[in-house]
Amino acid sequence: MSLASIEDLVVNLWPDHIAAAVAAPDPKRGERVILAMTKPGATRAEVQTWMKMKGSSEIMCPSSVVALDAIPLLGSGKINYVALAKALRESGDAG
Protein backbone atom coordinates (compact mmCIF):
# COMPACT_ATOMS: atom_id res chain seq x y z
CA MET A 1 0.00 0.00 0.00
CA SER A 2 1.37 3.36 -1.01
CA LEU A 3 0.59 6.45 1.03
CA ALA A 4 0.88 8.53 -2.14
CA SER A 5 -1.75 6.40 -3.89
CA ILE A 6 -4.15 6.97 -0.99
CA GLU A 7 -3.57 10.71 -1.25
CA ASP A 8 -4.09 10.60 -5.02
CA LEU A 9 -7.47 8.92 -4.62
CA VAL A 10 -8.68 11.28 -1.91
CA VAL A 11 -7.57 14.47 -3.60
CA ASN A 12 -10.12 13.70 -6.32
CA LEU A 13 -12.87 13.44 -3.69
CA TRP A 14 -12.13 16.91 -2.35
CA PRO A 15 -9.97 18.65 -5.01
CA ASP A 16 -9.96 22.01 -3.21
CA HIS A 17 -8.35 20.56 -0.09
CA ILE A 18 -4.99 19.09 0.88
CA ALA A 19 -4.76 15.40 1.80
CA ALA A 20 -1.71 13.87 3.47
CA ALA A 21 -1.37 10.24 4.55
CA VAL A 22 1.08 9.17 7.23
CA ALA A 23 1.84 5.83 8.85
CA ALA A 24 1.61 5.50 12.62
CA PRO A 25 2.53 2.59 14.89
CA ASP A 26 -0.25 0.13 15.67
CA PRO A 27 0.20 -2.53 18.37
CA LYS A 28 -1.92 -5.10 16.49
CA ARG A 29 -1.01 -4.54 12.83
CA GLY A 30 2.41 -2.96 13.07
CA GLU A 31 1.26 0.28 11.50
CA ARG A 32 -1.87 2.09 10.46
CA VAL A 33 -2.59 4.90 8.04
CA ILE A 34 -3.89 8.25 9.19
CA LEU A 35 -5.23 10.65 6.59
CA ALA A 36 -5.01 14.33 7.47
CA MET A 37 -7.35 16.60 5.50
CA THR A 38 -7.92 20.32 5.33
CA LYS A 39 -11.59 19.62 4.58
CA PRO A 40 -13.63 20.51 7.67
CA GLY A 41 -15.69 17.58 8.89
CA ALA A 42 -14.01 15.02 6.64
CA THR A 43 -14.83 11.50 7.79
CA ARG A 44 -13.46 8.02 7.32
CA ALA A 45 -16.89 6.86 6.11
CA GLU A 46 -16.82 9.39 3.26
CA VAL A 47 -13.31 8.34 2.29
CA GLN A 48 -14.21 4.65 2.53
CA THR A 49 -17.29 5.10 0.31
CA TRP A 50 -15.28 7.08 -2.26
CA MET A 51 -12.49 4.52 -2.36
CA LYS A 52 -14.98 1.67 -2.83
CA MET A 53 -16.58 3.57 -5.73
CA LYS A 54 -13.14 3.88 -7.30
CA GLY A 55 -12.50 0.14 -6.93
CA SER A 56 -9.91 0.35 -4.17
CA SER A 57 -9.49 -2.48 -1.71
CA GLU A 58 -10.47 -2.07 1.94
CA ILE A 59 -6.82 -2.26 2.98
CA MET A 60 -6.16 1.08 1.25
CA CYS A 61 -8.72 2.89 3.39
CA PRO A 62 -7.06 4.87 6.19
CA SER A 63 -7.82 3.70 9.71
CA SER A 64 -8.68 7.27 10.67
CA VAL A 65 -9.29 10.64 9.04
CA VAL A 66 -8.33 13.82 10.87
CA ALA A 67 -9.56 17.23 9.75
CA LEU A 68 -6.97 19.97 10.31
CA ASP A 69 -7.07 23.70 9.71
CA ALA A 70 -3.76 23.45 7.86
CA ILE A 71 -1.26 20.81 6.76
CA PRO A 72 2.37 21.75 7.50
CA LEU A 73 4.30 22.61 4.35
CA LEU A 74 7.98 22.91 3.51
CA GLY A 75 9.39 26.09 2.02
CA SER A 76 9.00 24.44 -1.40
CA GLY A 77 5.24 24.14 -0.85
CA LYS A 78 5.36 20.35 -0.51
CA ILE A 79 3.86 18.57 2.49
CA ASN A 80 6.12 18.38 5.54
CA TYR A 81 5.39 14.78 6.55
CA VAL A 82 7.78 14.84 9.51
CA ALA A 83 6.06 17.88 11.04
CA LEU A 84 2.62 16.42 10.25
CA ALA A 85 3.39 13.08 11.92
CA LYS A 86 4.76 14.93 14.97
CA ALA A 87 1.68 17.17 15.20
CA LEU A 88 -0.64 14.15 14.95
CA ARG A 89 1.35 12.31 17.68
CA GLU A 90 1.26 15.34 19.96
CA SER A 91 -2.48 15.79 19.48
CA GLY A 92 -3.09 12.11 20.21
CA ASP A 93 -4.44 11.42 16.69
CA ALA A 94 -1.49 9.19 15.76
CA GLY A 95 -1.77 6.85 18.69
Backbone torsions as a table, in degrees:
resi	resn	phi	psi	omega
1	MET	NA	130.3	-179.4
2	SER	-103.9	129.5	177.7
3	LEU	-62.5	-36.8	179.2
4	ALA	-64.2	-37.2	180.0
5	SER	-68.6	-33.5	175.3
6	ILE	-64.5	-45.8	178.2
7	GLU	-60.5	-42.8	-179.4
8	ASP	-60.8	-39.5	178.0
9	LEU	-67.1	-44.5	-174.3
10	VAL	-73.6	-31.3	-179.3
11	VAL	-62.8	-26.4	176.8
12	ASN	-78.3	-20.2	175.1
13	LEU	-73.1	-46.2	179.3
14	TRP	-128.2	79.1	-172.9
15	PRO	-65.1	-17.8	-179.0
16	ASP	-91.3	7.8	-177.2
17	HIS	-127.8	160.2	178.9
18	ILE	-93.8	135.4	175.2
19	ALA	-120.3	136.9	178.1
20	ALA	-141.8	123.5	-179.8
21	ALA	-103.3	133.9	176.8
22	VAL	-131.8	151.5	176.4
23	ALA	-94.0	140.5	178.2
24	ALA	-130.6	150.9	178.5
25	PRO	-60.8	143.7	175.6
26	ASP	-136.1	124.4	-175.5
27	PRO	-63.1	-27.0	-178.3
28	LYS	-90.9	-41.0	-173.3
29	ARG	-106.9	-6.3	-176.9
30	GLY	96.9	-50.4	174.5
31	GLU	-155.1	160.7	176.7
32	ARG	-138.0	159.9	-177.8
33	VAL	-102.7	131.3	174.8
34	ILE	-114.2	129.8	178.1
35	LEU	-105.6	119.7	175.6
36	ALA	-97.1	134.6	-177.7
37	MET	-130.9	147.9	172.5
38	THR	-91.2	3.1	177.1
39	LYS	-81.5	116.9	178.2
40	PRO	-59.8	135.0	176.7
41	GLY	75.8	9.0	178.7
42	ALA	-58.7	138.3	-178.3
43	THR	-126.4	158.4	176.8
44	ARG	-63.6	-38.1	-179.7
45	ALA	-60.1	-41.9	178.1
46	GLU	-64.0	-44.5	179.5
47	VAL	-64.0	-44.4	-179.2
48	GLN	-61.1	-45.7	178.6
49	THR	-61.2	-45.0	179.8
50	TRP	-61.5	-45.9	-178.2
51	MET	-64.9	-38.1	176.8
52	LYS	-63.2	-42.2	178.5
53	MET	-60.8	-31.6	-178.8
54	LYS	-88.3	2.0	176.3
55	GLY	83.4	16.1	179.3
56	SER	-79.6	150.9	177.8
57	SER	-77.6	158.3	-179.6
58	GLU	-58.4	-33.0	-177.9
59	ILE	-64.0	-22.5	179.0
60	MET	-79.1	-16.8	-177.5
61	CYS	-72.6	129.4	179.0
62	PRO	-60.1	149.2	178.7
63	SER	-73.3	-24.1	174.9
64	SER	-151.4	155.3	177.6
65	VAL	-124.3	129.1	-178.1
66	VAL	-120.1	123.1	176.7
67	ALA	-87.7	126.5	179.7
68	LEU	-121.9	153.1	175.5
69	ASP	-66.1	-35.6	-178.8
70	ALA	-151.4	149.8	174.3
71	ILE	-101.6	131.4	-179.8
72	PRO	-63.7	135.8	-179.5
73	LEU	-120.6	152.4	172.7
74	LEU	-79.9	169.7	176.8
75	GLY	-57.7	-27.1	-179.7
76	SER	-78.0	-9.0	-178.2
77	GLY	93.3	-4.4	177.5
78	LYS	-83.6	160.0	-178.0
79	ILE	-66.4	134.7	176.5
80	ASN	-93.2	89.6	-175.2
81	TYR	-65.8	-32.6	179.0
82	VAL	-65.2	-47.7	179.3
83	ALA	-66.1	-36.9	179.0
84	LEU	-65.0	-48.0	179.6
85	ALA	-59.8	-41.3	179.1
86	LYS	-64.1	-44.1	179.8
87	ALA	-63.4	-39.7	179.0
88	LEU	-67.4	-39.7	177.2
89	ARG	-62.5	-45.8	-176.8
90	GLU	-66.8	-29.9	179.9
91	SER	-85.0	-8.8	-179.0
92	GLY	88.9	-0.7	-179.3
93	ASP	-78.8	-14.6	-178.5
94	ALA	-103.9	10.7	176.5
95	GLY	81.0	NA	NA
